[in-house]
Amino acid sequence: MLKNFYYNCNKLGNIKYLEYKESNRVYLKKNFVRIQVHAIGLNYVDILMIKGRYQYKKNAPFIPGIEASGVIIDQNCNNKDLLNKKVIVHQKEGCFSEEMDVILENIILIPKKIDCALAAGSYIATLTNYIALIEIGRLKKNDNILISGASGGLGVAAIKIAKSIGSKVISVVSDNRKKKFVKRVGSDKTLLIDSKDLNNISDHKATYKVDVILDITGLIKTKKILSFFEFGGKYIILGFMHNNFFKIPTNYILIKGLKIFGIRAGEYLKNSNKKKNIIRNIINIMKKDSIKEEYYRLHPFKDLISVLKKLEDRSSMGKNIIITKYYKKEEL
């Protein structure tokens, strides 16, 4: 029998506290399934949880990881038809492992033709942006959308969804390497964070008339991005980097007629009467995608910590996906 390993967070505060350990199987609880993990999607949320800075607090020790995909190898649900089914796992912890026991409600069955690495790396990003741009933001054809942090996993998914609608995308990135990357993904215009366009927005407002801003990184704290808006613009908050929290003056909201939305995709989905339809739409989007495309970066399980560090310092691009020893090469 192959040995299975996992990453344990022994102490909150730093990625370096993750420890590579061997796992032992335990009795499978009622309504749980055992997943042979083929791929793990890395998210900035994982780093926040390891540091103890996320709204969902978990005391150490624990296994981090909120997103994975693999195959059911055992079940305690009185349903043998579940065996060998391909699934997505979406939960608040436990995915940094080569094998995991998951309660039935935390898995999503997916078609066999969807690659496990693609499933692990695109579900959360696609879901978050689908809810932000389609369900809540009501992005339309020919709308101009400005996306901060556009070269990361969330940003790439945002560009792809916006372009599928027929919107025009303005991406904000930190360097020329990322600028070239988001252009390949589909961005129509690209702004560098330190460019004169962002430093002197009033001089360039006529060039960049924005209907929607998708702020993934908390760029509003350092740049006056709201000045790009036409009257009635929509400011959509997906996240923050390095505590980039900011208070928006209510008089500005009033004068500009702004609509401001904070997106928590999981909470929205939990409380939506369209949950099944939304998940079906996400899976249909994934069916049309391919793991061969350059914005999915595959890394071996042993490199998980080093890849997390690249995600932390913002040096990586696209979606970073960890593949385990069970991931089949023919899935590529």
Phi, psi and omega per residue, in radians:
M1 nan 2.344 3.113
L2 -1.168 2.464 3.042
K3 -1.349 2.478 3.120
N4 -1.968 2.486 -3.066
F5 -2.194 2.835 3.124
Y6 -2.624 2.944 3.083
Y7 -1.916 2.132 -3.105
N8 -1.854 2.320 3.058
C9 -1.570 1.807 -3.061
N10 -1.434 -0.390 -3.071
K11 -2.686 2.373 3.122
L12 -1.300 2.609 3.002
G13 2.229 -0.487 -3.053
N14 -2.783 2.523 3.109
I15 -1.027 -0.526 -3.069
K16 -1.125 -0.241 3.127
Y17 -1.430 -0.066 3.069
L18 -1.191 2.406 -3.129
E19 -2.171 2.343 3.140
Y20 -1.470 2.055 -3.030
K21 -2.341 2.768 3.077
E22 -1.531 2.428 -3.095
S23 -1.688 2.644 3.059
N24 -2.071 2.330 3.102
R25 -1.236 2.491 3.073
V26 -2.143 3.035 3.135
Y27 -1.070 2.325 -3.126
L28 -1.374 2.074 -3.094
K29 -1.204 2.810 3.106
K30 -1.052 2.372 -3.136
N31 1.191 0.365 3.039
F32 -1.910 2.704 2.987
V33 -2.162 2.685 3.081
R34 -1.783 2.196 -3.079
I35 -1.888 2.238 2.915
Q36 -1.500 1.911 -3.007
V37 -1.391 2.217 3.106
H38 -1.763 -0.520 -3.085
A39 -2.695 2.645 -3.100
I40 -2.306 2.232 3.063
G41 -1.558 2.290 3.119
L42 -1.648 2.427 -3.103
N43 -2.362 2.679 3.109
Y44 -1.073 -0.500 3.085
V45 -1.007 -0.628 3.124
D46 -1.017 -0.743 -3.141
I47 -1.143 -0.760 3.129
L48 -1.073 -0.688 -3.136
M49 -1.202 -0.684 3.104
I50 -1.111 -0.592 3.132
K51 -1.469 -0.155 -3.120
G52 1.353 0.429 -3.061
R53 -1.927 0.088 -3.123
Y54 -1.594 2.749 -3.096
Q55 -1.115 -0.478 3.025
Y56 -1.570 1.915 -3.072
K57 -1.629 2.290 3.107
K58 -2.241 2.184 3.122
N59 -1.339 2.463 3.067
A60 -1.291 2.627 0.035
P61 -1.496 2.634 3.050
F62 -2.775 2.862 3.079
I63 -1.696 2.032 3.129
P64 -1.307 -3.124 3.062
G65 1.905 2.131 -3.065
I66 -1.944 -0.020 -2.995
E67 -2.597 2.196 3.121
A68 -2.715 2.968 3.068
S69 -2.554 2.580 3.135
G70 -3.077 -2.662 -3.040
V71 -2.230 2.432 3.098
I72 -1.304 2.161 -3.130
I73 -1.964 -0.188 3.075
D74 -2.763 2.753 -3.123
Q75 -2.628 2.636 3.021
N76 -2.280 0.947 -3.064
C77 -2.203 0.173 -3.061
N78 0.982 0.684 -3.117
N79 -2.556 1.517 -3.114
K80 -1.182 -0.286 3.107
D81 -1.144 -0.285 3.121
L82 -1.269 -0.406 -3.079
L83 -1.060 2.376 3.126
N84 1.250 0.131 3.071
K85 -1.337 2.508 3.097
K86 -1.524 2.392 -3.031
V87 -2.439 2.801 2.878
I88 -1.827 2.377 3.023
V89 -1.879 2.208 3.117
H90 -2.337 1.828 3.140
Q91 -2.654 3.078 -2.962
K92 -1.422 -0.137 3.139
E93 -2.913 2.971 2.942
G94 1.723 -0.078 -2.994
C95 -1.517 -0.163 3.115
F96 -1.431 1.058 -3.042
S97 -2.641 2.663 3.107
E98 -1.452 -0.250 3.092
E99 -2.648 2.440 -3.097
M100 -2.632 2.618 3.063
D101 -1.754 2.227 -2.977
V102 -2.301 2.349 3.055
I103 -1.149 2.516 -2.984
L104 -0.952 -0.630 -3.075
E105 -1.223 -0.211 -3.116
N106 -1.731 0.208 3.087
I107 -2.060 2.689 3.057
I108 -2.209 2.103 3.094
L109 -1.253 2.367 -3.129
I110 -2.263 2.740 3.118
P111 -1.080 2.603 -3.121
K112 -1.076 -0.492 -3.063
K113 -1.307 -0.190 3.070
I114 -1.421 2.146 -3.123
D115 -1.093 2.430 -3.106
C116 -1.109 -0.645 3.128
A117 -1.162 -0.714 3.087
L118 -1.109 -0.751 -3.135
A119 -1.094 -0.756 -3.112
A120 -1.221 -0.521 -3.012
G121 -1.738 -0.142 -3.047
S122 -2.137 -0.238 -3.048
Y123 -1.089 -0.958 -3.071
I124 -1.125 -0.767 -3.134
A125 -1.106 -0.744 3.137
T126 -1.187 -0.789 3.128
L127 -1.041 -0.830 -3.105
T128 -1.043 -0.798 -3.116
N129 -1.294 -0.568 3.078
Y130 -1.077 -0.812 3.129
I131 -1.168 -0.725 -3.110
A132 -1.160 -0.824 -2.983
L133 -1.610 -0.597 -3.064
I134 -1.745 -0.909 -3.078
E135 -1.234 -0.788 -3.034
I136 -1.792 -0.875 -3.071
G137 -1.303 -0.351 3.135
R138 0.887 0.810 3.118
L139 -1.056 2.429 -3.059
K140 -2.127 2.880 3.047
K141 -1.011 2.374 3.129
N142 1.275 0.017 2.969
D143 -1.142 2.561 3.016
N144 -1.701 2.147 3.141
I145 -2.093 2.315 3.079
L146 -1.832 2.252 -3.066
I147 -2.108 2.108 3.036
S148 -1.531 2.674 -3.111
G149 1.046 0.671 -2.962
A150 -1.243 -0.268 -3.075
S151 -1.566 -0.094 3.116
G152 -1.484 -3.093 -3.104
G153 -1.062 -0.779 3.099
L154 -1.148 -0.713 -3.127
G155 -1.105 -0.762 3.135
V156 -1.074 -0.778 3.111
A157 -1.093 -0.645 3.119
A158 -1.128 -0.775 3.125
I159 -1.047 -0.801 -3.087
K160 -1.117 -0.745 3.130
I161 -1.190 -0.765 3.141
A162 -1.063 -0.742 3.141
K163 -1.208 -0.557 3.110
S164 -1.164 -0.466 3.103
I165 -1.398 -0.470 -3.080
G166 1.812 0.308 3.109
S167 -1.445 2.858 3.105
K168 -1.811 2.233 -2.968
V169 -1.858 2.257 2.985
I170 -1.974 2.045 -3.092
S171 -1.780 2.452 3.043
V172 -1.936 2.137 -3.136
V173 -2.362 3.014 -3.002
S174 -1.710 -0.300 -3.116
D175 -2.676 3.004 -3.066
N176 -1.187 -0.527 3.090
R177 -1.086 -0.777 3.121
K178 -1.253 -0.541 3.102
K179 -1.074 -0.783 3.106
K180 -1.135 -0.654 -3.117
F181 -1.098 -0.887 -3.084
V182 -1.203 -0.463 3.049
K183 -1.143 -0.686 3.097
R184 -1.155 -0.600 3.122
V185 -1.184 -0.574 3.104
G186 2.464 0.053 -3.123
S187 -1.105 2.369 -3.139
D188 -1.392 -0.703 3.097
K189 -2.354 2.654 -3.122
T190 -2.390 2.325 3.114
L191 -2.035 2.350 3.006
L192 -1.436 2.508 -3.080
I193 -0.957 -0.657 -3.096
D194 -1.691 0.301 -3.130
S195 -1.337 2.791 3.129
K196 -1.115 -0.451 -3.139
D197 -1.094 -0.638 3.122
L198 -1.554 -0.464 3.124
N199 -1.364 -0.490 -3.132
N200 -2.291 1.158 -3.019
I201 -1.036 -0.672 -3.086
S202 -1.034 -0.507 3.136
D203 -1.336 -0.291 -3.018
H204 -2.154 0.129 -3.078
K205 -1.030 -0.634 -3.126
A206 -1.134 -0.526 -3.140
T207 -1.335 -0.663 -3.085
Y208 -2.027 1.499 3.087
K209 -1.619 1.963 -2.951
V210 -1.889 2.330 3.077
D211 -1.657 -0.620 -3.080
V212 -2.382 2.372 2.982
I213 -2.021 2.204 3.055
L214 -1.867 1.790 -3.047
D215 -1.714 1.817 -3.094
I216 -1.572 -0.466 -2.974
T217 -1.944 -0.067 -3.042
G218 1.373 0.574 -3.100
L219 -1.060 -0.434 -3.098
I220 -1.006 -0.422 -3.101
K221 -1.181 -0.568 -3.067
T222 -1.937 -0.284 -3.113
K223 -2.254 2.536 -3.107
K224 -1.477 1.029 -3.021
I225 -1.163 -0.430 3.142
L226 -1.134 -0.333 3.127
S227 -1.186 -0.283 3.102
F228 -1.244 -0.352 -2.965
F229 -1.184 2.488 2.806
E230 -1.360 2.941 3.104
F231 -1.083 2.382 3.123
G232 1.431 0.336 -3.140
G233 -1.169 2.788 -3.130
K234 -1.979 2.091 3.105
Y235 -1.812 2.003 -3.055
I236 -1.962 2.127 -3.076
I237 -1.756 2.081 3.084
L238 -1.794 -0.498 -3.095
G239 -3.120 -3.043 -3.130
F240 -2.440 2.688 3.026
M241 -2.095 2.332 3.036
H242 0.943 0.806 3.089
N243 1.038 0.675 3.120
N244 -1.367 1.084 3.118
F245 -1.570 2.581 -3.047
F246 -2.637 2.477 3.095
K247 -1.730 2.190 3.133
I248 -1.621 2.148 3.127
P249 -1.045 2.315 -3.097
T250 -1.155 -0.477 3.109
N251 -1.172 -0.539 3.103
Y252 -1.205 -0.721 3.103
I253 -1.061 -0.730 -3.124
L254 -1.151 -0.881 -3.066
I255 -1.132 -0.685 -3.116
K256 -1.474 -0.183 -3.079
G257 1.076 0.659 -3.049
L258 -1.301 2.607 2.986
K259 -1.985 2.190 -3.050
I260 -2.075 2.250 -3.098
F261 -2.230 2.338 2.969
G262 -1.828 2.250 -3.022
I263 -1.826 2.105 2.922
R264 -2.173 1.643 -2.973
A265 -1.023 -0.743 -3.116
G266 -1.091 -0.762 3.123
E267 -1.166 -0.688 3.123
Y268 -1.085 -0.810 -3.101
L269 -1.115 -0.724 -3.116
K270 -1.043 -0.614 -3.059
N271 -1.762 0.135 -3.095
S272 -1.661 2.439 3.044
N273 -1.440 0.036 3.117
K274 -1.898 0.316 -3.026
K275 -0.920 -0.885 -3.104
K276 -1.082 -0.710 -3.129
N277 -1.175 -0.698 3.128
I278 -1.112 -0.827 3.133
I279 -1.081 -0.695 3.096
R280 -1.062 -0.729 3.120
N281 -1.148 -0.670 3.114
I282 -1.108 -0.788 3.128
I283 -1.099 -0.677 3.102
N284 -1.129 -0.635 3.062
I285 -1.117 -0.757 -3.135
M286 -1.131 -0.602 3.124
K287 -1.036 -0.546 -3.086
K288 -1.499 -0.119 -3.077
D289 -1.633 3.000 3.136
S290 -2.489 2.365 3.119
I291 -1.209 -0.289 -3.121
K292 -1.256 -0.284 -3.103
E293 -1.190 2.568 -2.927
E294 -1.193 -0.219 -3.102
Y295 -1.546 0.201 2.935
Y296 -1.971 2.114 -3.077
R297 -1.857 2.058 -3.101
L298 -1.711 2.352 -3.118
H299 -2.379 2.562 3.117
P300 -1.213 2.729 -3.086
F301 -0.973 -0.628 -3.098
K302 -1.175 -0.309 -3.110
D303 -1.699 0.192 -3.031
L304 -0.973 -0.790 -3.092
I305 -1.126 -0.774 -3.116
S306 -1.156 -0.592 3.108
V307 -1.240 -0.665 3.054
L308 -1.034 -0.674 3.129
K309 -1.132 -0.656 3.087
K310 -1.167 -0.637 3.081
L311 -1.153 -0.657 -3.134
E312 -1.158 -0.728 -3.098
D313 -1.593 0.123 3.033
R314 1.159 0.445 3.127
S315 -1.587 -0.243 -3.134
S316 -1.541 2.834 3.103
M317 -2.283 2.654 3.135
G318 1.247 -2.906 -3.120
K319 -1.651 2.196 3.131
N320 -1.609 2.182 -3.065
I321 -2.183 2.281 3.083
I322 -1.646 2.270 3.074
I323 -1.935 2.442 -3.122
T324 -1.651 3.137 3.135
K325 -1.156 -0.268 -3.121
Y326 -1.525 -0.217 -3.132
Y327 -1.193 2.189 -3.057
K328 -1.531 2.357 -3.115
K329 -1.098 -0.511 -3.131
E330 -1.203 -0.170 3.092
E331 -1.363 -0.262 -3.113
L332 -1.237 nan nan
